């Protein structure tokens, strides 16, 4: 879980153009880390992607890639935090 928190810290610092995460974003980062952990199915032996199709005759089930951000709706969690992150975002000249 530590690497997820570090990854989120890097993402927050890069997005906000800051070097250190302010105290006001610590809980936001924790929520982001939990969302990322769940979205990427970390801690599971074998992660399956999103369900692409099901065929009943002769049974066919197809999954998408679990790691592809465009195919995994769970990766959209970053959009949910932009309002909170924008309060701390600094303009880069």
N, C-alpha and C positions, 0 to 999 in steps of 0.2 A: 504494500500500500504506500510505502514511502516514495517509491519512484513515481507513483501517480500524483502525489502531492507536489513533488519536485517538478513534474511535467506541467502541472497546472500553474505553479508559481512562475515558471518560465513563460507560459502563455499569457498570464496576467501582466507580467512585467513588460513583455513585448507589445501587447495590445495597448497598455496604458502609457508606454514610453517612460517607464520608471525603473530604478535599479533595485529598490526595496519595496516589498509589499506593505502598505500602510495597515495599521491595526484594524481600521474599519473594513478591510477586505478579507480578514482572516476567516470569518465564518462563511463568506461567499466562496472563498477558495475551497473550504472544506466541503461545501455542498457541490461545487463543481467537480471535485475529486471523486466524490461518491457517485455522481452521475456518470463520470467517465469510466469508473470502475465497473459500473453496471452495464453501460453501453457497449463496452468492449469485452464483456463476459470474462473479465479477469478472475482468476481463482477457480475456473472450471477446467476440467480436463480437456474437453473438446468443445470449442465454441462453434455453434452453427449460425449461419447467416439468416437473413430474413427469408421467409417463405416466398418463393417465386411462383410455383404452380403445383396443382394437385390434379392428378388424373385418376379416376376411379376404375375404369376398365383396364385390367392388367396392372393396376396400382403403380403410379409414378408420383414421386414427390421430389421437387427441386428446390434447393436453397441457394440464395445469393451468397456473396462473400461476407463473412462476419467482420472483416477489418476495413471494408470499403466505406468511407464516410458518406458517399453519395447513395449507397444502397442501404445503409443502416440508419433508420429514422432516429435511433437513440443518440446519434452523434449530433443532432440538432440542438442539444442542450446548451451549446455555447451561445446560441442566439437568445436564450432565455436570460442571460446574465449581462447583456450589453448595457442595459439601463443602469445597473448597479456599477459596472465597470467604468462607464462614461463619466461618472462623478469624479473619478480619480485620474482620468486620462489627460495627459499633457500633450500639447501640440509640439510636433517635431519640426524644426525649421531646417 
